[in-house]
Amino acid sequence: MLVNLVVAGVAFVAAVGVVEAALRVARPAVAYQYAPQRVILNHFVESEYLPSELKRNFQGRFRMLEFDTTVTTNSWGLRDREIDFSKPRILCLGDSFTFGFGVENGEAFCAQLEDTFAGRYDVVNAGIPGGAPDTYALWLARWHDKLQPRLIIVNVFQNDLMDVRGHAWEPAGASRPQRISQPGMMVTEDGAAMRDNAVARLPPSMRSLIKESYLVAILRDRLLRDTEAPPEAQAQAPASSPSVTIPSSSDPRLAQAFKLLKEAARSTPVVIHLISSKAQVADSPMDTMVKQFAADAGWPIVQEYGVFSTSDYFEQDGHWLPSGHTKAAHYLHSALERLGL
C-alpha cells in the first residue's frame, strides 16, 4: 500500500512538471494580476498604528512583471534621503504613486519636484503603498510637530475611497482612531504586504515557486477572475461623467478621514493633488467628493487630465513610468508657484 502511494505521488509530481513545462513553452495569455513572475517585495514592516510602514534604513530590490528597481529608505522609514531640517520642508503624503511604484527613488515625482525648486526646499516623500487619507491623517498627527512642514501636498488617487472603506478603525466605532488596520491583509516575515491566506504564510521560496508557476497562474486566472478584483483594475477603471454630483454625506468615512487630516495639518497650508488614472478624462465620483471636502477646508486643488498619455503609464500596471512622474513634478511646480505657495 505504501509503495503504491509513493508511486502515485511520484507520478503526480511528474505529471504536474510536464504540464508546467508545456505551459511555459506555450505561454498562454493570463490576466496581469495572475501572470507568472518573479516577485521580490520585502520593504514593508508591521506597524503599531498603521496597516503597514516601510522598513527604516533599508535598501532592497523591488521587482515585479514590468520593472526591477531598488527601494532605499531613511531613518524615518520614508523612501527619501535623510530629512534636511536646515531647509523649509514640503511634505508629500500619498500612496503608491507618491512612493514611486515601479520607479527608482530619484525618479519619483517628489524627488523631481525638489529638483525643480533648485534646492530651496526639502520635499519629503512620505508615500506608503496602500495608504489613504485616514492613514495620512494618523501619520501626520504623530509627526507634524517634529517635521514642521511649510506646505503639505496630499496626493489622492482613485482607489483611496475603497481603501478607506476597507480599513478598520480601532477602537471600533471611534471617530478618532488610535490605530488603523486592514482586515484580510498581512505583512509577511520577510516584508511583503499580501492578502492573509495560506500562501502568504509559506516560506518566501515556496511563495516564489507558486507565483512563478504557469499552472497556478492558469488555475487562478480561470477560477478567480470573476471574484477577485485587483488593485490595478480599480486604478484603470474609466472615469465617470463630470456632471455627476455626490454630496459629502454619501461617504461619511471618507468625510471623517478628511476631517482628521485637516485637524492633523493644523495651520499648515494644504494642497490636494488629484492624480489621474490611466486614460482618465473627467472627474470620478471620488474626485467630486474630494473637491467638496477641499472647498469646505479652503484647500486648493491641483489636477491635470491633459498632461498625461497612456505612454506615461506601465503597459499593464496602472502606475506612472518615469515620464509620468516627470510631468507630475513639472505641473505641480507650476501650480505651486501660481498659487504663491
C-alpha positions in Angstrom: 0.0 0.0 0.0 2.8 2.4 1.0 4.6 1.6 -2.2 1.5 2.3 -4.3 1.1 5.7 -2.6 4.7 6.6 -3.2 4.4 5.6 -6.9 1.2 7.6 -7.3 2.8 10.6 -5.6 5.8 10.5 -7.9 3.6 10.1 -10.9 1.5 13.1 -9.9 4.5 15.3 -9.4 6.0 14.2 -12.7 2.7 14.9 -14.5 2.5 18.4 -12.9 6.1 19.0 -14.0 5.2 18.0 -17.6 2.2 20.3 -17.6 4.2 23.2 -16.2 6.9 22.7 -18.8 4.4 22.6 -21.6 2.7 25.7 -20.4 6.0 27.6 -20.2 6.6 26.7 -23.8 3.1 27.6 -24.9 3.0 30.8 -22.8 -0.9 31.1 -22.8 -2.4 34.5 -22.1 -3.0 35.2 -18.4 -4.6 38.3 -16.8 -1.9 40.6 -15.5 -2.7 40.1 -11.8 -2.1 36.4 -12.1 0.7 36.4 -14.6 3.7 34.2 -13.7 6.5 36.4 -12.5 9.4 36.5 -10.1 8.3 39.0 -7.4 10.8 40.5 -5.0 9.0 42.5 -2.4 10.4 42.9 1.1 10.3 46.6 2.1 7.3 46.5 4.5 7.2 46.1 8.2 4.3 45.8 10.7 3.2 49.0 12.3 1.8 49.7 15.7 -0.7 52.2 14.3 -0.9 51.8 10.5 -1.7 48.8 8.3 2.0 48.8 7.4 5.1 51.0 7.2 8.3 50.9 5.3 11.4 49.5 6.9 13.8 52.0 8.3 17.3 52.4 6.9 16.5 49.8 4.2 17.9 49.1 0.8 16.5 46.3 -1.3 15.3 45.1 -4.7 11.7 45.6 -5.7 10.8 43.5 -8.7 7.5 42.7 -10.5 6.5 41.8 -14.0 7.2 45.2 -15.6 10.0 46.6 -13.5 13.1 45.8 -11.4 14.0 48.7 -9.1 15.7 49.5 -5.8 13.9 50.9 -2.7 16.0 52.9 -0.3 14.6 54.3 2.9 15.9 56.7 5.5 15.9 56.6 9.3 12.2 57.7 9.3 11.1 54.8 7.2 10.5 57.1 4.2 11.6 56.5 0.6 13.8 59.5 0.6 17.2 60.9 1.7 17.5 62.0 5.3 15.3 65.0 6.1 17.2 68.3 5.8 16.0 70.4 8.7 18.1 73.3 7.6 15.6 74.0 4.8 11.8 74.6 4.7 10.0 71.4 4.1 7.3 70.4 1.7 5.6 67.2 2.9 4.1 64.8 0.3 1.5 62.4 1.7 0.2 59.7 -0.6 0.1 56.0 -1.6 2.0 54.0 -4.2 2.0 56.8 -6.8 3.8 59.1 -4.2 6.1 56.3 -3.1 7.1 55.8 -6.7 5.8 52.3 -7.5 8.0 50.8 -10.2 10.5 53.6 -10.5 13.7 54.5 -8.7 13.9 56.8 -5.7 15.1 59.7 -7.7 12.5 59.2 -10.4 9.5 59.6 -8.1 7.8 63.0 -8.6 8.6 64.1 -5.0 12.3 63.9 -5.7 11.9 65.6 -9.1 9.8 68.3 -7.5 12.6 69.0 -5.1 15.0 69.4 -8.1 12.6 71.8 -9.8 12.9 74.1 -6.8 16.7 74.0 -7.2 17.3 73.1 -3.6 15.2 75.8 -2.0 13.0 73.2 -0.2 13.4 69.7 1.1 10.5 67.8 -0.4 9.8 64.9 1.9 8.3 61.8 0.3 6.0 60.2 2.9 4.3 57.9 0.4 3.4 54.4 1.6 1.8 51.9 -0.8 -1.7 51.1 0.4 -2.1 54.4 2.2 -5.3 56.6 2.1 -6.5 59.9 3.7 -7.2 58.3 7.0 -3.7 56.8 7.4 -2.2 60.0 6.2 -4.1 61.8 9.0 -2.9 59.4 11.6 0.7 59.6 10.4 0.6 63.4 10.2 -0.9 63.8 13.7 2.1 61.8 15.1 4.9 63.6 13.2 3.7 67.1 12.4 5.3 68.8 15.3 8.7 67.3 14.6 8.6 67.9 10.8 7.1 71.4 10.9 6.3 71.4 7.2 5.9 74.7 5.3 3.4 73.1 3.0 1.6 69.7 2.8 0.7 68.1 -0.6 -2.0 65.4 -0.1 -1.8 63.2 -3.2 -5.2 61.5 -3.7 -5.8 58.6 -6.1 -9.0 56.8 -7.3 -8.6 53.7 -5.0 -8.5 55.8 -1.9 -12.2 55.7 -1.5 -12.3 51.9 -1.4 -9.1 51.8 0.8 -10.7 54.0 3.5 -13.9 51.9 3.4 -11.8 48.7 3.8 -9.9 50.0 6.8 -10.8 49.1 10.4 -10.5 52.0 12.9 -9.5 51.0 16.4 -11.0 51.2 18.9 -14.1 50.1 17.0 -16.6 52.9 16.3 -14.0 55.6 17.1 -14.3 58.9 15.3 -10.6 59.5 16.0 -8.8 56.1 15.7 -5.7 55.3 17.6 -4.8 52.6 15.1 -5.9 51.7 11.6 -5.7 48.2 10.3 -6.6 46.5 7.0 -8.5 43.3 7.6 -7.6 40.5 5.3 -4.1 41.8 4.7 -0.8 40.9 6.5 2.9 41.7 6.4 5.0 38.6 6.0 8.1 37.8 8.0 10.3 38.8 5.0 8.5 42.1 4.5 5.8 41.6 1.8 2.3 43.1 2.2 -0.1 40.4 1.0 -3.6 39.0 1.4 -3.7 37.0 4.5 -4.1 33.4 3.3 -2.2 30.1 3.4 0.1 31.1 0.6 1.2 34.2 2.4 2.3 32.1 5.4 4.5 29.9 3.4 8.3 30.4 3.3 9.4 33.0 0.7 11.0 30.4 -1.5 7.7 28.4 -1.7 5.7 31.6 -2.4 8.1 32.4 -5.2 7.7 29.0 -6.8 3.9 29.4 -6.7 4.0 32.9 -8.1 6.3 31.8 -11.0 4.2 28.8 -11.9 2.2 28.9 -15.2 -0.1 26.1 -13.9 -1.0 28.0 -10.8 -1.5 31.2 -12.9 -3.9 29.5 -15.3 -5.9 28.0 -12.4 -6.1 31.3 -10.6 -7.0 33.1 -13.9 -9.8 30.8 -14.7 -11.1 30.3 -11.2 -10.7 33.7 -9.6 -11.0 36.2 -12.4 -14.7 36.9 -11.7 -14.4 37.0 -7.9 -11.1 38.8 -7.2 -10.7 42.5 -8.4 -7.1 43.5 -8.4 -5.9 47.0 -7.4 -4.8 47.6 -11.0 -8.3 47.1 -12.2 -9.5 49.8 -9.9 -6.7 52.1 -11.0 -7.6 51.8 -14.6 -11.4 52.0 -14.2 -12.9 54.6 -16.6 -13.8 57.9 -15.0 -17.4 59.0 -14.7 -19.1 62.0 -16.3 -18.1 65.3 -14.8 -21.8 66.1 -14.3 -22.1 63.5 -11.5 -22.5 65.2 -8.1 -22.2 63.2 -4.9 -22.7 65.0 -1.6 -20.1 64.6 1.2 -22.7 62.8 3.3 -22.7 59.9 0.7 -19.5 58.6 2.3 -19.2 59.5 6.0 -16.0 57.5 6.5 -14.2 59.4 3.7 -15.5 62.7 5.1 -14.3 61.9 8.6 -10.9 60.9 7.2 -10.5 64.3 5.6 -11.7 66.0 8.8 -9.0 64.1 10.7 -6.5 65.2 8.0 -7.5 68.8 8.4 -7.0 68.6 12.2 -3.6 66.9 11.8 -2.5 69.6 9.4 -3.3 72.3 11.9 -2.5 75.7 10.4 -0.1 74.4 7.8 -1.3 75.2 4.2 -2.5 72.1 2.3 -2.9 71.4 -1.4 -4.8 68.5 -2.7 -3.2 66.8 -5.8 -5.8 64.6 -7.6 -3.8 62.0 -9.5 -5.4 60.9 -12.8 -5.8 57.3 -13.5 -4.8 55.8 -16.9 -6.9 57.3 -19.7 -9.0 59.4 -17.3 -10.5 62.5 -18.9 -13.1 63.6 -16.4 -13.9 63.7 -12.6 -14.7 60.4 -11.0 -17.3 60.2 -8.2 -14.5 60.3 -5.7 -12.9 63.3 -7.3 -16.2 65.1 -6.9 -16.4 64.3 -3.2 -12.8 65.3 -2.6 -13.3 68.6 -4.3 -16.2 69.3 -2.0 -14.1 68.5 1.1 -11.3 70.6 -0.2 -13.6 73.6 -0.8 -15.0 73.3 2.7 -11.4 73.3 4.1 -10.2 76.1 1.8 -7.6 73.8 0.2 -6.7 74.4 -3.4 -6.9 71.5 -5.9 -4.2 70.6 -8.4 -5.4 68.3 -11.2 -4.3 67.8 -14.8 -6.0 65.5 -17.2 -4.4 66.7 -20.4 -0.8 66.3 -19.4 -0.6 62.5 -19.4 -0.9 60.0 -22.2 -1.2 56.2 -21.9 2.5 56.0 -22.7 3.3 57.6 -19.3 1.9 54.5 -17.5 3.2 51.0 -17.4 1.5 49.0 -20.2 -0.4 46.7 -17.8 0.1 48.2 -14.4 -1.8 51.4 -13.6 1.2 53.4 -12.2 3.4 56.1 -13.8 6.5 55.4 -15.7 9.4 57.8 -15.0 8.0 60.1 -17.7 4.7 60.4 -15.8 6.5 61.3 -12.7 8.5 64.0 -14.6 5.3 65.5 -15.9 3.6 65.5 -12.5 6.6 67.2 -10.9 6.6 70.0 -13.5 2.9 70.7 -13.3 3.0 70.6 -9.5 5.9 73.1 -9.5 4.0 75.4 -11.9 0.8 75.1 -9.8 2.5 75.8 -6.5 4.3 78.9 -8.0 1.0 80.1 -9.4 -0.7 79.7 -6.1 2.0 81.5 -4.3 2.8 78.6 -2.1 
